Structures are given as C-alpha cells and as structure tokens.
Amino acid sequence: MNYTLVFWIPILVLFLSTAIGAIIKNRSRDICLQAFDTNFVLIKTTEEKWYWGDLAVFSNSVELVLRGEDRTDQGFAKLSYIFYEPELNNIAWVIRPVLSGNLAVIERWQAEIRT
C-alpha cells in the first residue's frame, strides 16, 4: 500500500469539501430579500432614517443603488449605500411600492403577492 496516497487523500477530501462549502455559502442569499432584488425599494432604519433606490442583494450584504445624485459636504457623489451583515439588523422596514401606469407590471406584482 502506498502510504503517500493514504496521507494525501484525506487532505484532498477535506480541501474539496471546504471549497464546496465556501462556494455554496457565498452564493446563498436570504429568500425574503431575494424577492426584492433589482426592485425600487424604500428602507427605514431603526434610527428613523429613510433611504430609497434600487436594491441589490448579496450573500452577506445589501446594496441600495441611489437614484439621483446626493453630494457629501466635501463634494463627493453618493451613488450607493451598503448595509453589511451587522447593519442588516438596523433595518426596520423594506417597502417595495406598487408601480402605477403599467397594467402588466401591476398584475405580475399582485400575482406575486398572492403566492
């Protein structure tokens, strides 16, 4: 029996299982927040601050791409706001308003609510 092979097979299995687990964890997203992905939303935090824009959901954070341009005191443009995992607990509400005017979009939205 080749003892080198006996030594490397468990290490290879351990490495592959860790890599597969990391890939799965990296790609997993919250099911509830995933329904809001790429939609216009309003976010209210527990500090009573309101944010609005298009939501992008990731495995460990949420990015709110702001509509319009907001400037800081130094003149920099704010284009997005990122809520990392510890800050997600500070979100009180996520509201996705109904789009008006387009009947097909409204019907699809109402069908999604019913399911």
C-alpha positions in Angstrom: 0.0 0.0 0.0 1.3 3.4 -0.9 1.4 5.5 2.3 1.8 8.7 0.5 -1.5 8.2 -1.2 -3.1 7.3 2.2 -1.8 10.6 3.6 -2.9 12.9 0.7 -6.5 11.5 0.0 -8.0 12.7 3.4 -6.3 16.1 2.9 -7.7 16.4 -0.6 -11.2 15.4 0.6 -11.1 18.0 3.4 -9.9 20.7 1.0 -12.6 19.9 -1.6 -15.4 19.8 1.0 -14.3 23.1 2.5 -14.1 24.7 -1.0 -17.6 23.5 -2.0 -19.0 24.7 1.3 -17.5 28.1 0.8 -18.9 28.4 -2.7 -22.4 27.4 -1.5 -22.2 29.9 1.4 -21.0 32.7 -0.9 -23.8 32.1 -3.4 -26.7 31.7 -0.9 -29.0 34.7 -0.3 -31.8 35.4 2.0 -35.0 34.1 0.4 -37.1 37.1 1.6 -34.7 39.7 0.5 -34.1 37.9 -2.8 -37.7 38.8 -3.8 -36.7 42.5 -3.6 -33.5 42.1 -5.7 -33.3 44.7 -8.6 -36.5 46.4 -7.4 -37.0 50.0 -6.3 -37.5 50.0 -2.5 -37.8 52.3 0.4 -35.7 51.4 3.5 -36.4 52.7 7.0 -33.8 52.1 9.7 -34.3 51.9 13.4 -32.6 55.3 13.7 -35.6 56.7 11.7 -33.6 57.4 8.6 -35.1 56.7 5.1 -33.2 55.5 2.1 -34.6 54.8 -1.4 -33.2 53.3 -4.6 -32.7 50.0 -6.4 -31.8 47.1 -4.2 -29.1 44.6 -5.0 -29.0 41.5 -2.6 -25.7 39.6 -1.9 -24.9 36.8 0.4 -23.6 38.9 3.3 -24.8 42.5 2.4 -27.4 44.6 0.7 -26.5 47.4 -1.7 -29.0 50.2 -2.3 -28.2 52.0 -5.5 -29.4 55.5 -5.1 -31.5 57.2 -7.7 -30.3 60.7 -8.5 -27.1 62.2 -7.1 -26.6 63.0 -3.4 -23.5 65.1 -2.5 -21.5 65.0 0.7 -20.1 68.1 2.4 -16.8 67.6 0.6 -18.5 67.4 -2.8 -18.3 63.7 -3.4 -21.2 62.0 -5.0 -23.0 59.2 -3.1 -24.1 56.6 -5.6 -25.0 53.7 -3.3 -25.3 52.7 0.3 -24.2 49.3 1.5 -25.8 47.5 4.6 -23.3 44.9 5.7 -24.4 41.9 7.8 -24.2 43.6 11.3 -26.2 46.6 9.9 -29.0 44.5 8.5 -30.4 44.2 12.0 -30.9 48.0 11.9 -33.3 47.9 9.0 -36.9 48.3 10.3 -38.8 48.2 7.1 -38.2 47.4 3.4 -41.1 48.7 1.3 -41.5 47.9 -2.4 -44.1 50.4 -3.7 -46.5 49.4 -6.5 -45.6 50.7 -9.9 -48.5 52.5 -11.4 -49.4 53.0 -15.1 -48.2 49.7 -16.5 -51.1 47.2 -16.1 -48.9 44.1 -16.8 -46.4 45.1 -14.1 -49.2 45.6 -11.6 -50.8 42.2 -12.4 -47.5 40.4 -12.1 -46.9 42.2 -8.7 -50.4 41.2 -7.5 -49.8 37.6 -8.5 -46.5 37.6 -6.7 -48.3 38.8 -3.5 -50.9 36.0 -3.7 -48.2 33.3 -3.8 
